[in-house]
C-alpha cells in the first residue's frame, strides 16, 4: 500500500475529511434567491451525517463533545455541527444527557440549533408513556426561533418519534427497527428508522445508521448516518428531520468510549 492510499484511508477513518468552516473543504454552493441558511436543504432529498473521531476519546477514553460533518449526495459539505454539553453527563449518562447542538454553515453562521434537556429516566420505549421520561428535542432556526419538535412517544416494542411543527401538530412519524444493534459485530443489522407521512402509513423516507467496518466500530463510538426524505418537503421540516437524526444518535447509539 502506497503512502497516498494509506493517508486517504486514515483520514476517512478519523473523519479528517470533515472540516469546520475555518478549514479548507469542498462546500456546497448556496442556492441563489433565498437568504435563509435553510436554503441548502431545498434541493436535497438525502444527507450523509458523519461524526468526527475524537483523538482524546480514542487514546485516553474521555468522551468529548460530538462533532459532525453534514454532506449532500455529491460529497459536498453543507453544514458543520458541534455539541455543547456537560462532561459529567457525557461520562455517566451519555444517552440521556442534556445538549445544545450548533449547526453552522461555511461562514460560521449558526443556521440550526437542536436542544435537549436531561431526563434521567428517558430511553426505553415503555418509559415514553410518561411525559417526564419522553425524549424530546427542540429545533430552532435561526437560533431562538422554534420551528419544530421531535418527541418520543409510547410504544411497547419499537422506538417511535413524532415530528411536530411549531404549533405542536404532528406532521411525520419515525418508527425504529425491532432490534437496534451497535458495535463491531452489527454488520448484519439494518438499523433502519422508517419515516412515515402524515397518514402514518406511507413510507416517505428513512434514517439509516451505517456500519463503518469492524475496526472503526470496535475502536470508536463515532457514527455515520444517512437520511432520505421527500424533495418537496418543507425546508423547516427537513431541518426537524435532521434534528430527529441527532436525537436517534444520542438516544440509541451514544455510549461511553470503548476500551479494548
VMD Tcl script that draws the C-alpha trace (Angstrom):
set ca {
  {0.00 0.00 0.00}
  {1.49 3.33 -1.01}
  {1.56 6.35 1.29}
  {-1.19 8.24 -0.53}
  {-3.66 5.38 -0.22}
  {-2.74 4.84 3.44}
  {-3.26 8.51 4.29}
  {-6.59 8.57 2.46}
  {-7.83 5.55 4.43}
  {-6.55 7.06 7.68}
  {-8.29 10.37 7.02}
  {-11.52 8.57 6.20}
  {-11.30 6.53 9.42}
  {-10.58 9.58 11.60}
  {-13.04 11.82 9.84}
  {-10.30 14.26 8.85}
  {-12.18 14.99 5.64}
  {-14.79 16.73 7.79}
  {-13.85 20.33 8.30}
  {-15.15 23.18 10.34}
  {-15.75 26.41 8.44}
  {-12.27 27.74 9.19}
  {-10.58 24.96 7.22}
  {-10.33 24.12 3.53}
  {-13.05 21.80 2.29}
  {-15.33 21.44 -0.72}
  {-18.57 23.08 0.36}
  {-21.88 23.11 -1.43}
  {-22.63 26.37 -3.25}
  {-25.52 28.25 -1.68}
  {-28.63 28.22 -3.91}
  {-29.49 31.65 -5.29}
  {-32.61 33.62 -4.42}
  {-33.11 32.83 -0.73}
  {-31.01 34.40 2.06}
  {-32.11 31.77 4.60}
  {-29.49 29.33 5.78}
  {-32.02 26.52 5.34}
  {-31.98 27.08 1.58}
  {-29.18 24.49 1.32}
  {-31.76 21.83 2.17}
  {-34.27 22.85 -0.50}
  {-32.74 20.96 -3.49}
  {-31.78 17.89 -1.44}
  {-33.61 14.65 -0.72}
  {-30.76 12.88 1.10}
  {-27.95 13.72 3.51}
  {-24.90 11.98 4.92}
  {-24.05 12.78 8.54}
  {-20.59 11.68 9.63}
  {-19.27 12.05 13.17}
  {-15.64 13.08 13.64}
  {-13.48 10.63 15.59}
  {-12.19 12.27 18.78}
  {-8.50 11.58 19.36}
  {-8.94 12.31 23.09}
  {-11.68 9.72 23.28}
  {-9.75 7.25 21.15}
  {-6.50 7.47 23.14}
  {-7.47 8.07 26.76}
  {-11.17 7.17 26.88}
  {-12.57 10.55 27.90}
  {-15.76 11.28 25.96}
  {-15.55 14.55 24.09}
  {-18.28 16.78 22.71}
  {-19.52 15.35 19.42}
  {-18.74 16.96 16.07}
  {-20.30 16.10 12.73}
  {-19.97 16.89 9.07}
  {-23.20 17.05 7.06}
  {-22.86 16.32 3.34}
  {-25.03 16.13 0.22}
  {-25.05 13.14 -2.14}
  {-22.16 14.64 -4.13}
  {-19.87 14.61 -1.12}
  {-20.01 18.38 -0.71}
  {-20.19 19.58 2.87}
  {-23.30 21.58 3.77}
  {-23.01 22.16 7.49}
  {-20.70 21.51 10.42}
  {-22.32 20.53 13.74}
  {-20.80 20.58 17.20}
  {-22.18 19.66 20.60}
  {-22.18 21.71 23.79}
  {-22.72 19.56 26.88}
  {-21.52 18.71 30.39}
  {-18.62 16.25 30.73}
  {-20.13 14.51 33.76}
  {-23.32 13.77 31.86}
  {-21.30 12.54 28.86}
  {-19.50 10.07 31.13}
  {-22.29 8.84 33.40}
  {-25.46 9.25 31.33}
  {-24.39 9.52 27.68}
  {-27.76 8.55 26.18}
  {-29.88 10.93 28.24}
  {-27.54 13.92 28.60}
  {-28.57 17.49 28.03}
  {-27.04 19.10 24.96}
  {-27.17 22.02 22.57}
  {-26.12 21.08 19.05}
  {-24.98 24.03 16.97}
  {-25.15 23.60 13.19}
  {-23.22 26.20 11.20}
  {-22.53 26.89 7.53}
  {-19.23 27.62 5.78}
  {-19.27 31.24 7.01}
  {-19.51 30.03 10.64}
  {-23.06 31.35 10.89}
  {-25.28 29.22 13.10}
  {-28.20 28.05 10.98}
  {-29.88 25.42 13.18}
  {-29.80 24.69 16.90}
  {-31.02 21.39 18.34}
  {-31.67 21.37 22.10}
  {-32.45 18.57 24.52}
  {-32.96 18.68 28.29}
  {-31.67 15.99 30.63}
  {-34.18 13.35 31.72}
  {-32.78 10.64 33.97}
  {-35.47 8.06 33.22}
  {-35.61 8.58 29.43}
  {-34.63 5.98 26.86}
  {-36.84 2.90 26.98}
  {-39.81 2.94 24.59}
  {-42.08 1.99 27.52}
  {-40.96 4.95 29.62}
  {-42.09 7.36 26.91}
  {-45.68 6.77 28.08}
  {-44.81 9.27 30.82}
  {-44.18 12.80 29.57}
  {-41.46 13.27 32.17}
  {-39.49 10.37 30.69}
  {-40.05 11.01 26.98}
  {-37.06 12.04 24.87}
  {-37.56 15.35 23.08}
  {-35.52 17.86 21.11}
  {-36.42 21.40 20.16}
  {-35.26 22.58 16.73}
  {-34.60 26.27 16.18}
  {-33.71 28.18 13.01}
  {-32.36 30.75 13.34}
  {-31.32 30.15 16.97}
  {-34.03 31.45 19.27}
  {-36.84 30.83 16.77}
  {-38.53 27.45 17.26}
  {-39.50 25.69 14.03}
  {-40.45 22.28 15.36}
  {-40.11 19.47 17.87}
  {-39.20 15.79 17.84}
  {-40.90 13.82 20.62}
  {-40.58 10.17 21.60}
  {-43.98 8.54 22.04}
  {-45.08 5.49 23.97}
  {-44.52 2.12 22.30}
  {-44.47 -1.44 23.56}
  {-41.69 -2.56 21.23}
  {-40.10 -0.19 18.70}
  {-38.82 3.32 19.25}
  {-41.34 5.86 17.96}
  {-40.69 9.53 17.31}
  {-43.16 12.18 16.15}
  {-42.00 15.24 14.22}
  {-44.14 18.27 15.02}
  {-44.40 21.77 13.61}
  {-44.11 25.00 15.59}
  {-47.68 24.68 16.88}
  {-47.13 21.13 18.11}
  {-49.17 19.47 15.37}
  {-47.84 16.02 14.37}
  {-46.54 16.06 10.79}
  {-44.33 12.99 10.35}
  {-43.58 9.81 12.28}
  {-40.41 7.74 12.64}
  {-40.58 4.07 13.66}
  {-37.37 2.30 14.66}
  {-36.33 -1.28 13.94}
  {-37.41 -4.20 16.07}
  {-33.82 -4.69 17.22}
  {-31.24 -1.89 17.44}
  {-27.68 -3.13 17.04}
  {-24.37 -1.36 17.57}
  {-20.71 -2.27 17.73}
  {-18.23 -4.29 15.66}
  {-20.50 -7.34 15.29}
  {-23.52 -5.41 13.99}
  {-22.60 -5.79 10.32}
  {-25.82 -7.66 9.53}
  {-28.14 -5.17 11.26}
  {-30.00 -2.71 9.07}
  {-30.72 -0.16 11.83}
  {-33.40 1.48 9.72}
  {-35.66 4.13 11.25}
  {-38.53 4.49 8.81}
  {-40.03 7.92 8.10}
  {-43.81 7.90 7.54}
  {-46.00 10.63 6.06}
  {-48.93 12.45 7.60}
  {-51.16 9.37 7.33}
  {-48.74 7.37 9.49}
  {-48.77 4.55 6.93}
  {-46.96 5.68 3.77}
  {-43.18 5.34 3.91}
  {-41.60 8.53 2.56}
  {-38.01 8.15 3.72}
  {-35.70 6.65 6.30}
  {-32.74 7.22 8.60}
  {-30.05 4.54 8.49}
  {-27.18 4.05 10.90}
  {-24.34 2.83 8.67}
  {-21.90 0.08 9.63}
  {-18.36 1.53 9.33}
  {-16.31 -1.64 9.44}
  {-15.08 -3.90 12.25}
  {-12.04 -1.86 13.32}
  {-13.80 1.51 13.26}
  {-16.78 0.15 15.19}
  {-14.52 -1.62 17.71}
  {-12.21 1.31 18.42}
  {-14.51 4.35 18.30}
  {-18.04 5.45 19.10}
  {-18.26 7.83 16.13}
  {-21.28 7.07 13.96}
  {-22.32 7.62 10.36}
  {-25.93 8.11 9.28}
  {-27.86 8.70 6.10}
  {-31.27 10.30 5.87}
  {-33.65 10.15 2.93}
  {-36.71 12.41 2.72}
  {-39.05 13.84 0.06}
  {-37.52 16.51 -2.17}
  {-40.61 18.72 -1.83}
  {-40.75 18.52 1.96}
  {-40.78 21.97 3.57}
  {-37.24 23.04 4.49}
  {-38.25 23.62 8.10}
  {-39.46 20.02 8.37}
  {-36.25 18.87 6.69}
  {-34.37 20.65 9.48}
  {-36.64 19.00 12.07}
  {-35.96 15.60 10.43}
  {-32.24 16.33 10.75}
  {-32.86 17.06 14.43}
  {-34.59 13.68 14.69}
  {-31.47 12.02 13.29}
  {-29.35 13.54 16.04}
  {-31.88 12.55 18.72}
  {-31.76 8.98 17.41}
  {-27.96 9.02 17.55}
  {-27.73 10.41 21.08}
  {-30.60 8.33 22.48}
  {-29.73 4.97 20.91}
  {-26.07 4.92 19.92}
  {-24.23 7.18 22.38}
  {-22.19 5.36 24.96}
  {-19.03 5.65 26.96}
  {-15.84 5.19 24.89}
  {-14.98 1.59 24.13}
  {-11.96 0.23 25.99}
  {-10.24 -2.71 24.40}
}
mol new
graphics top color blue
foreach p $ca { graphics top sphere $p radius 0.5 }
foreach p [lrange $ca 0 end-1] q [lrange $ca 1 end] { graphics top cylinder $p $q radius 0.2 }
display resetview
